[in-house]
């Protein structure tokens, strides 16, 4: 929206100079006047650039924009109409400088109903309608407008006008006004980036708090259980992860030696997904599972009841959970277990020096309300090593793009067990090989957790009641 200039720039006219001056004197006065005007304009633009670098408050910067624009062009009115990121008119940030009609124009703009719709600023027809509104309100004055654009998006409109009549216009004026509009676009874009960074910082703080809470929910140390060594570690891909492992006494009222020789539950699980939602669901399941353990039921019944309890919550979240649940009696070395479609733990037999998988039939937790689970049991021998893990280990991607895979995990486990390492040394060895495979400068794509259980080599307890079997 622009009007053709109908009068020359005052500095370009010789009629204002005294008639007594010679032509050369008149030229000298004119050049001096133009030099002063150019210096003044440079100072105005420098002051706006300084404000852009130093103002942390966008409102203060936007207040300067119409002031600088009017002084650069030599007019008495300007209107700055910025848009929010969603395209709506940013009513709180509209800035107007005018000798008259100022309050009335602001009322017109704030009451402009199309401007309150999302995407208004990105619709050229709607912006043109606003131009027409301002032109009707500023009738009988010279008016010029330009867009405020950053990264290809309209961020607002800048209007200048002169109530004395038509605008005095030149290419220098156009460039100066566009420069002001571009600086304004940078200021608005910077503010949006700052707000986004602050939002990310807020989310990061919340994630940090969530990570601290989840870290406290995972055991900070392994319990002392007679005849075995336990070591565990979880390495989340994000601050908050969906992996879970736990060690729970089935009779928490026992203390001291009786607690060490009592039955213990060992569990490892994984919520499908990552981040905060997965972490929240696993926290919920932890509470449910701990309550179920106190019932003293066998593993298959505990998974069955847990599946029914969590069915509604998991169905609403459209997520499922894999879970391997086992309980261990130190007096008999009997391990009972049930599996809800989790990665089967790997068992290294010290006598045969071979690795096998512990598995049992069962569906994902949350998949089917009346799912049934199988229950198996096995007697562990002195020197045996049992490795619980999540799929973040076997699905880890290496530098070449290959996966770590179960077969590689078995080979690394066999190597560490044949070296007669203790449980913590085995765990460290496994993670070291995993890190070397992934690359020390790369992050895991998924949460990776491992729990190592080793029966003491010197343990020679009799096997009571149940023949050794492996399923």
N, C-alpha and C positions, 0 to 999 in steps of 0.2 A: 504494500500500500504506500504510494508516494505521489506527490504532486510536483509538477514541473516548476522549477524556480522561475519567478516572474520578476525578481529584482536582483541586481548584481550585489556581490559581496561588498560591504562598505570599504574594506581595505583595498579593493580592486578599482575603486572609483577615484577619478582625479577631481571631481567637482567639489570634494570636501577640502581641498587644499587652497590656501590663499592664492588669489590671482597674481599677486606680486612675485610669487616664486617662479624661478626659471624651470624649464623642463628638467634639467639635470638635478636641480634641488628637489623638485617634486619626486623624481625617481628615487633619489636618496632617502627622502622621507618615507616613501612607499616601501622600499626595501627594508628600512629600519623597522617600520611597523610590522611587516611580514615576519621579520626575524624575531621580533618580540613575541608575536603571536605563536610562531613555531616553538619558541623556547617555553612559552607558557603551556602549550599543549603537551610538550614532552614532559614537563614537570607534573602535569595532571596524570598522564599515563604512568609515569614512574611511581607517583603516589598510590595509584590503584594497584600496581604490581607489588609495591611494598605491603599494602594491606592484604593482598592475596597470600603473600609469604608469611605474614605474621599474625593475622587474625585467626583465632581458633573458633570464633563465633560467626557463623554464616550470616546471621541477621545483621550484624554490624557492617559486614562487607557489602551486603545487598543494599543497605541504606546509602552507601557511598556511590553506587552505580549511577542512579539518575542524576546525582549532583555532578559527577564528573562528566556525564554525557551532555548535560545542558551547557556546561562551561566550555566544553570542547567545540560544540557546534555554534554556541552563541545564541541559544534560544532560552525561553523562560519556562519550559515545561517538559517533563519526561515521565513515563510510566513503565515500570518493570513488573511483568506478570510471570513469575516462575511457576513451573509445574512440579508436582511431586513425582516420585519414581514410578508410581502407578498411573501417571498421566493426568491426575486430577489437578485443578487449579490449587495452588498453594496459597490459600486466602490470607493466612497469617503473615506471609512474606511479601505481599503486594506492596510496592513502594511507588509513591506518586509525589512529584514536585510540580506545583502549578501555582500561578498567581491567583487563580480562582478555580472553581468547580472541583476542587480536590476531594472533599468529603463526598460530594455527590457521585463522582466517578468511582470511588471505592465502593460505594453502596451498589452501584450498577454491576460492578464486577463480582462482588461477593454474592449478589443475588442471581448471578447468571447460572441458571439451573443446569444447562448441559456441562458446565465446567466441573460439576461435582460428580460426574460419572467417571468410572475407571476407564482409562484409555483416551480421555478427551484430548490430551496434548499430542497423541499420536495420530489423530484423525484430522487431516488437512481441511476437510470441509467444516468441521466444528471450529477449528482455529480461525478459519476465514470468517465464520459467523461472529466470533469474538472481535475480530478486526472491524467488522461492519458496525458492531455495537459501539465500539470506541469512536469510530469515525462519525457516527450519528451524534454521539454525545459531544464530540469536539468539532461540531460543524463551524464553518466559516474560519477555520484556522489551518495553517499548513501542518501536515502530519506525515511522518515517515516511520516505518517499522522494519525491524529485522529479527530473524530467528536466533535463539540461543540454542546451539546444537553441540552435543558432545557424543562421541562414539556413534554417530549416525542417528541419535535420538533427540527429539525436540525436548529441551529442558525449560523453555519459556519464550516470551516475546518481550522486546524492548522497543518502546515507542518514544519519539520525540516530537514536539510540536511547538509552535510559536503563536501565541494569542494575538500578536500584532499583524498577522496576515500570513501570506505564503512564505515557505521556507527559502532561505538562502542556501543553496546546495552546491557542493563541488565534489570532485572525486576524492579529495583529501578528507572531506567530511565523512564520506561514505566509508573510507578505510578506517578512520579513527573510530567511528561508531561500531564498525564490525569488530575492531580490536577490543573495544569495551565489552561487546557481546561475547566474544571468545573467552576473555578473562572471567566473565560471569559464569560461562559454561564450565570452565575449569574449577571455579569455586564450588559450584553446585555438585559437580562430579566428585570433588575431593570430600565434600561433606558426606555424600552417599557412601563413599569408601570408608570414611572414618566411622560412620554409623554401623556399617557392615562388620568392620573390624571389632568394634565394641561388642556387637552381638555375638561374634565368634568367640571373643574373650569370655563373654558371659557363659556361652555354651561350654567352653573349655573348662571354666571353673566348675560348672555343674558336673561335667564329665569327670573332673578330678575328684570331686566329692563322691560321685558314684563309684569311681575306681577305688577310692579309699574304703567305702562301705563294703564293696564286693571283696576287696582284699581281706577285710576283717572277717567276712563270712567264710572264706576258705581257711582251712586250718593253718595257723601260723607255724605250727610244728607238728611232727608226727607223734602219735602216742607211744608210750612204752608198753609193749605187749610181749609176754614171755615167749622166748624161743624164736622170735622173728626180728628182722630189721625192716624198717619202712622209710622210704624217701619219696618226696613228691614235689612237683613244680608245675606251675601254670604260666605260660607266656602268652598273654592276649595280643591279638593283632591290633586291636584298638585299646583305648584306655579302659573301656568296659567291655567285657567279653561274655560269651555264652557258655564257656566251659565250666565244669563243676566237678569237684571230687570232695569226698568227705570220709572221715573215720568216726564211727559212732558206737559207743558201748550199748549193747542191747539191754543192759541193766545199769543205768547210770548211777544208781544209788550205791553201788559197790565202790570201795575205795582201797587204796594200797595194793597189796599183793593179790587180793581177790579180784580187783579190777583188771590187773595185768593178765590174770589167767581166765578171765571171763570171756564170753562170746563177744566178738566185735563185728560190725558191719562195715564193709568197704564198698564204696560206690563211686562211679565215674559217669558223667553224662555230658550231653552237648545239645544246646538249643539250636535248631536250624536258623541260621542268621547270625549277625554280629551286632556289636554296639549296644546302646542303652536298652532297646526293647528285649534283646536276647538276655541281657544281664538281669533285667527286672523279672522276666519269666523264670529264670533259673533261681533267683532269690525266692520267689514264691514257691517253687517246687521243693526247694531245700527245706522250708518250714513244714510243708506237707509230709515230706519223706521222714524227717526227724520224728514227727508225731507217729508215723506208721511203724517205725523201728521199735518203738516202745511196746507195740502189741505183741512182739515175740513171734509173729507169724513167719513161715518160711518165705524165701525170696520170691517165689512165683505169686503167692498171695499178696505180698507187699506191692509188687508191680501192678497186679490186678486192681487193688484198691486205689493206688496212686493214680492210675489211668482214669478211673471213674471220678475221683475227686478233681482232677485237673482238666477233665474233658471240656467243660463249658468255657473256662478261661482260655484254653489253647485254641478252641474252635473260634472264638471271637478274634483272636490275634492272628489266625491263619498260620500258625506255626506248630511244629511238632518237636518232640524231644526223643533223643536216643539215650538209653540209660542201661548200664550194667550194674546189677546189684548182687553182692555176695556177702555171706557171713562166714566167719572163721572161728573155730574153737581151738585155742592153743593146747588144750589138754589132749585132744585126739588128732590134731592137725587136719581135721576135716573142714573142707571148704565147700559150702553149698552156694549155688549161683543160679541166677535167671537173667535173661537178656531181652531188652526191648530194642532190638535192631541196632545195638551199638557195636562198634568194632570189637570183635572177640579178643580178650586179653591173650597174650602169648605166654606159654608155660615152658620154661627150660628145665628139663629133667637132668639132674646132676649125674645119675647113674648111666643113662643112655646117651647123654650129651646131645640131645635132640630137642627141637622146639616144636610144640604143637599148639593148637588154638583151642581155647575154651569157649564153647558156644552153646546156646540153647534157643529153641524156637520162641518167637514172640514178635509182636508188632510194635511200631513206634508208639510212644505215649501220646495220647491225644488223637490218634488216627481213627479208632473205633471203640465205642463205649464198652462193649462186652468182650473185648479182646482177652484171650487166654494166654498164659505164659507157662513154658516148661521149666522144670527145676531139675538140675543135675548136681552131682557132688563128686568130690575127688579128695584123696588123701595126699597131702604134700609130704615129701621126704626131705631129710636134711640136705642142704645145699641147693634145693630147688629154688628157682627164681620165677616170679610171676610179674609180668609187665602189663599194667592197665594204660591205655592211651586213647586219645581222641583223634579224629580224622585230620585235624590240622597238622599232625605229624606226617602221616603217610601221603597226604595230598599236597604237602609243601612243594613248591615249584623251585627247581634249581636254576643255576645260571644258564644252562643250555635249554631250559624249558621243560625238561623231564620232571616227573614226579618222584618223590622219595620212595613211595610204594612200600607195601608190607614186606615184600621179599628183601628189600634192602634193610629194613628195620630188623628182620629176623637175622640176617647176616651180622649186623652190628651187635645185636643182643648176644648171639652165640660167641662172638669175639670177646665181648666184655665178660661173659660168664666163664669162659674157658681161662680167662686171666685171673680167676679167683678174686675178683673185686668185691667189696662190700656194696650194700644197696646204694649208698650215696655216690660211690665211685662209678657204679654202673649208670646211674642217672646222669651224672656229669658227662660221662663218656658218650651217652646217647645224644644229649643236647649238643655236645661239641661236634659230633659228626653231622647232626642236623644243620647246625650253623655253617659248617664248612660247605655242605651241599648247597644251601640256599645262597650263601655268600654273606660275609660278615657286614657288608655295606647295604644289604637288602633286608626288608622287613617281611615277616610272614604274612601270607594272605589270609590266614585263618588262625584262630586261637589254637595253641598247641599245649597239651597237658600230658604228663606222664607220671605214673605212680609205680614204684618198684618195691615189691615185697620179696624178701629173701629169707628162707628158713636157715637158721644157724647151722653151720656145717657140723658142729660138735654135738648137736641135739640127737639124742637116741631114745626118744620116747616110744613106748609100745603102742601099737595100733590097736584100738579098742573097738570091738563090736562090728565094724564094717570092713569088708574086704576092699582092697584097693581096686578102684575102677577109674576109668577115664572115659569121658563122653566128648 
